[in-house]
């Protein structure tokens, strides 16, 4: 039976609207079950700490459980591979350290994920930086003093990092190659051991995240010389920036963000983006972030994707020039 044209057009329009209605309904209902947030590092680090803070706040907001699953190993590659292979349904998210996330393909001969094809950005939740610190026994009071000391005795001083390819290592190498310094790199398995070695004077120089550095500087265990951010840290107001110290090329605006497996519904990504932006702006969250040396970030998924590409190019250049290779 042939339908009248008006009836046919009405039915066709209704059919076209149904998918849109279905997507809206799914977004409004999301999440219907627990959502895991994969962290590709061990518990206790800065990525883990921020992921747990967000998981708690998202759980409170949605009335459904968001929980952290730690999958450490291979510089984050194991956890990133697990997240990339997960179903793209909004029930697996990943909290990333953007620097490690985009630089691993340059560090390793083979990585089990593509940061630009295997994931969809959701949001850059917070920003932080690296703090340049020295053991109090070093006779330096500024970055210029430190540079002069290193150049006066090349190859004699060493610096600690949280591991090959970590933000502390990459920032240290940016510092070293930009200024033509002869420094010995001593990598550790994490920020804790690296900072402990510097406190002990075994490796008298270190770049470290504010989360691992602020308390040590305030207690006098280490001397903070500069922060590699555009602005001074609220947690260390007396420590100048690298630019204020005369070295604007030494910059590390480290970001932590949330991504999802590629193909995750756009309405769910948009919903999570909005809520994360709201949550990191809450007064109690901002206060907690400030004590850890973080600032909230508000951006779109498109903004995050652009940052990924800029950071990948910047740190890949450092990796090449410094000859860094992770195994």
C-alpha positions in Angstrom: 0.0 0.0 0.0 1.3 3.4 -1.0 1.3 5.9 1.8 0.1 9.5 1.2 3.1 11.8 0.8 2.2 13.8 3.9 2.0 10.7 6.0 5.3 9.4 4.6 7.1 12.6 5.3 5.7 12.7 8.9 6.9 9.2 9.6 10.3 9.8 8.0 10.8 12.9 10.2 9.8 11.0 13.3 12.3 8.2 12.4 15.1 10.8 12.0 14.3 12.3 15.4 14.4 9.0 17.3 18.2 8.5 17.3 18.6 12.0 18.7 16.0 11.4 21.4 17.7 8.1 22.2 21.1 9.8 22.6 19.7 12.5 24.9 17.9 9.8 27.0 21.2 7.9 27.3 23.1 10.9 28.3 20.5 11.9 30.9 20.5 8.3 32.3 24.3 8.0 32.4 25.8 6.4 34.3 23.7 3.3 34.9 26.5 1.3 36.5 30.0 2.0 38.1 32.5 3.9 36.0 36.2 3.0 36.4 39.0 5.6 36.0 42.2 3.9 35.0 45.4 5.4 36.4 48.5 4.0 34.7 50.7 4.5 37.8 50.9 3.2 41.3 48.7 4.6 44.1 49.9 7.7 45.9 51.3 9.7 43.0 49.9 13.0 41.8 47.9 11.4 38.9 46.4 8.9 41.3 45.6 11.7 43.9 43.8 13.9 41.4 41.9 10.9 39.9 40.6 9.9 43.4 39.5 13.4 44.1 37.6 13.6 40.8 36.2 10.1 41.3 34.8 11.1 44.7 33.2 14.3 43.4 31.8 12.7 40.3 30.3 9.9 42.4 28.6 12.5 44.7 27.3 14.5 41.7 26.0 11.6 39.6 24.9 9.4 42.5 26.8 6.5 40.9 30.2 5.1 41.7 33.3 6.3 40.0 36.3 4.4 41.1 40.1 4.3 40.4 41.8 1.3 39.1 45.6 1.4 39.2 47.4 -0.4 36.4 51.1 0.6 36.7 54.1 -0.6 34.6 56.2 0.2 31.6 56.1 4.0 32.2 52.3 4.0 31.9 52.1 1.9 28.7 50.4 -1.1 30.4 47.5 1.0 31.8 47.1 3.0 28.6 46.9 -0.2 26.6 44.2 -1.5 28.9 42.2 1.7 28.6 42.6 1.8 24.8 41.2 -1.7 24.5 38.2 -1.0 26.7 34.6 -0.6 25.4 33.9 2.9 24.2 30.7 3.2 26.2 31.6 5.8 28.8 32.2 3.3 31.6 36.0 3.3 31.2 37.8 6.6 31.5 41.5 7.3 32.0 43.3 9.9 34.1 46.5 10.9 32.3 49.7 12.9 32.9 49.7 14.6 29.6 53.5 14.8 29.3 54.0 11.0 29.7 50.9 10.3 27.6 52.2 12.1 24.5 55.9 11.5 24.9 55.9 7.7 25.4 55.7 7.1 21.6 59.0 9.1 21.3 60.6 7.3 24.2 59.9 3.7 23.5 60.6 1.7 20.3 57.0 0.4 20.4 54.0 1.5 22.4 50.6 -0.3 22.6 48.5 2.8 22.0 48.3 5.9 19.8 47.5 9.0 21.9 45.7 10.7 19.0 43.8 7.8 17.5 43.0 5.5 20.4 41.5 8.0 22.7 39.0 10.9 22.7 39.9 13.8 25.0 37.3 14.8 27.7 39.0 17.6 29.7 42.3 18.9 31.0 41.3 19.0 34.7 44.2 20.6 36.4 47.6 22.1 35.7 50.8 22.0 37.7 54.6 22.4 37.1 58.0 21.4 38.2 60.1 22.9 41.1 63.9 23.2 40.8 65.4 22.3 44.2 68.8 21.8 45.6 70.3 20.4 48.8 70.8 23.2 51.3 74.6 22.4 51.4 75.0 23.7 47.8 76.3 27.3 47.9 73.7 28.7 45.6 70.7 31.0 46.2 69.4 31.4 42.7 69.2 29.6 39.4 72.0 31.8 38.0 74.2 30.7 40.9 73.4 27.1 40.2 74.2 27.4 36.5 77.5 29.1 37.3 78.4 26.3 39.8 77.7 23.6 37.3 79.7 25.3 34.6 82.6 25.8 37.0 82.8 22.1 37.7 81.3 20.2 34.7 80.3 16.6 35.2 80.6 16.6 39.0 77.1 17.4 40.0 74.1 15.0 39.6 70.3 15.4 39.5 67.6 13.0 40.5 64.5 12.3 38.5 61.3 10.2 39.1 62.4 7.9 36.2 63.3 8.0 32.5 60.8 10.0 30.6 59.0 11.4 33.6 58.1 15.1 33.7 60.9 15.7 36.2 63.4 14.0 33.8 62.2 15.8 30.7 62.2 19.2 32.5 65.7 18.5 33.8 66.9 17.7 30.3 65.3 20.8 28.9 67.3 22.7 31.6 70.5 20.9 30.8 70.5 21.1 27.0 69.1 24.6 26.8 71.9 25.9 28.9 74.7 23.5 27.7 75.2 22.0 31.1 77.2 18.9 32.0 75.1 17.1 34.6 74.8 13.4 35.6 71.3 11.9 35.5 70.3 9.5 38.3 66.8 8.0 37.6 64.7 6.6 40.4 61.5 4.6 40.5 59.2 7.4 41.4 59.2 10.9 42.9 59.5 9.8 46.5 62.9 8.0 46.2 64.2 10.9 43.9 63.3 13.5 46.5 64.6 11.4 49.3 68.0 11.1 47.5 68.1 14.9 47.1 67.3 15.5 50.7 70.1 13.1 51.6 72.5 15.0 49.4 73.3 12.0 47.3 71.9 13.7 44.2 72.0 17.4 45.2 69.8 18.7 42.4 66.2 17.8 41.4 63.1 19.0 39.6 60.0 17.7 41.3 56.3 18.1 41.2 54.8 20.5 43.7 53.0 17.6 45.3 56.3 16.0 46.2 58.3 19.2 46.7 56.3 21.9 48.5 56.5 20.4 52.0 60.2 19.7 51.7 60.9 23.3 50.7 58.7 24.8 53.4 60.4 22.6 56.0 63.9 23.6 54.8 64.9 20.1 53.8 65.5 21.5 50.3 66.0 24.9 48.9 63.5 25.9 46.2 65.2 28.0 43.4 62.5 28.4 40.8 59.2 27.0 39.5 58.9 26.2 35.7 55.5 27.8 35.4 54.3 31.1 34.0 53.2 32.3 37.4 54.5 31.7 40.9 52.9 28.9 42.9 50.4 29.9 45.6 51.9 27.2 47.7 55.5 28.7 47.3 55.0 32.4 46.9 58.6 33.3 47.6 60.0 31.0 44.9 60.4 32.9 41.6 59.5 31.5 38.2 62.3 30.4 35.8 61.4 33.4 33.6 61.8 35.7 36.6 65.2 34.0 37.2 66.3 34.8 33.7 65.6 31.5 32.0 62.2 31.8 30.3 62.9 28.9 27.9 62.7 26.5 30.9 59.0 25.9 31.2 56.8 23.0 32.1 53.1 23.5 32.3 52.2 20.0 33.3 48.6 19.0 32.9 46.5 16.1 34.1 43.5 15.2 32.1 40.8 12.7 31.4 40.4 10.7 28.2 38.1 7.9 27.0 38.5 5.1 24.4 38.0 6.4 20.9 34.4 6.3 19.8 32.8 7.1 23.2 29.5 8.8 22.6 29.9 12.5 22.2 27.0 13.4 24.5 28.7 11.5 27.3 32.0 13.2 26.7 30.3 16.6 26.6 28.4 15.8 29.9 31.7 14.7 31.6 33.5 17.8 30.3 30.9 20.1 31.8 30.8 18.4 35.2 34.6 18.2 35.5 34.9 21.9 34.8 32.3 22.6 37.5 33.9 20.3 40.1 37.4 21.6 39.9 36.0 25.1 40.4 34.3 24.2 43.7 35.9 26.2 46.6 36.8 23.1 48.6 38.3 21.4 45.5 40.3 24.5 44.6 41.6 24.7 48.2 42.7 21.1 48.1 44.3 21.5 44.7 46.2 24.6 45.8 47.8 22.7 48.7 49.1 20.2 46.2 50.4 22.8 43.9 47.6 22.5 41.2 45.3 24.9 39.6 41.9 24.0 38.1 41.6 24.1 34.3 38.5 24.8 32.2 38.6 23.8 28.5 36.8 21.9 25.7 37.8 18.5 24.4 39.0 20.3 21.3 41.3 22.5 23.4 42.7 19.4 25.1 43.4 17.7 21.7 45.3 20.9 20.6 47.4 20.8 23.8 48.2 17.2 23.2 49.8 18.0 19.8 51.7 21.0 21.1 53.1 19.1 24.0 54.0 16.0 21.9 56.1 18.2 19.5 57.8 20.1 22.4 58.9 17.1 24.4 59.7 14.9 21.3 62.3 17.6 20.4 63.8 17.4 23.9 63.9 13.6 23.7 65.7 13.7 20.4 68.2 16.4 21.4 69.0 14.7 24.7 69.1 11.2 23.2 66.7 9.8 25.7 65.5 6.2 25.3 63.4 4.1 27.6 63.5 0.3 27.5 
